[in-house]
Amino acid sequence: MKTTALFCLGVLLVFGTILAAQTPGPCLGVSRTAYVNWPQFHSDVCHTGYNASEVVLSPSTVGTLVLDWKFRTGDSVFSSPAVANGVVYVGSYDHLVYALNAATGAKLWESTTGGFVYSSPAVANGVVYVGSTDSNVYALNAATGAKLWSFTTGGYVVSSPAVASGVVYVGADDGNVYALDASTGAKLWSYGIGDSVSSSPAVANGVVYVGSFDGNVYALNAATGAKLWSFTTGGYVGSAPAVANGVVYVDSYDLNVYALNATTGAKLWSYATGGAVYISSPAVANGVVYVGSHDNNLYAFHLPGQ
């Protein structure tokens, strides 16, 4: 039964000032201006979940945050919003993808899919890419919401697309990772894993990193889809890997958070939490790894003495 959701983006605003404008380079998370976009899941194609340019919010100011606006959708919102060029893009259980004015919350357009939209949109070159449980990946005109193309997979698409170098990388519940031409939607390659891929791919240095419900983390050649390595955990891997400085951070339903060598897949470190962590995706910032767990804790890991 449908419920009504309130989607609030007050966290994006301080004293009524929206943080939006130019996009930082891939995986750098850094811009020399305070105004940056957040164009896809966890900010960049490496999924670091970090904006090093944020200078307005701080421990001394965040306590004064106030709600600037809220927008009512027709159902629950599990999709994480993307922000690009003063527009917020987000999906909903009501089968719609929304574009909202980031400063006011006014609806600019909505676009209908045939299923729930868990997937978080990715915005690149004036196009919004997003998946739906109707088994399709959609490319929408960012200004109008008009459908430019769609690609049909064999299962639900709850994975959030990553867009890099003109290619859309996304997983599907049919057990495949897909690489699609960002302009046309044509399939460039697919890699069959054999179990659900709800994990959102991360892309770094010509490699696609993704988890699967078969318990493995995979590294695939971004140009060909060839497997470079895989690492076996003891449970489902539904979270999105984060890649930073040659290390892949990912968690698993086996209750562990892992750090893997990005080149070889060798385990560098792991930590056993008190609960399943296969959904929460790690964020990496300033030498600290953050991840949530089903044991009701948020964990932060850092090097001793730092």
Secondary structure, 3 states (H helix, E strand, C coil): CCCCCEEECHHHEECCEECCCECCCCCCCCCCCCCECECCCCCCCCCCCCCCCCCCCCCCCHHHCCCCCEEECCCCCCCCCEEECCEEEEECCCCEEEEEECCCCCEEEEEECCCCCCCCCEEECCEEEEECCCCEEEEEECCCCCEEEEEECCCCCCCCCEEECCEEEEECCCCEEEEEECCCCCEEEEEECCCCCCCCCEEECCEEEEECCCCEEEEEECCCCCEEEEEECCCCCCCCCEEECCEEEEECCCCEEEEEECCCCCEEEEEECCCCCCCCCCEEECCEEEEECCCCCEEEEECCCC
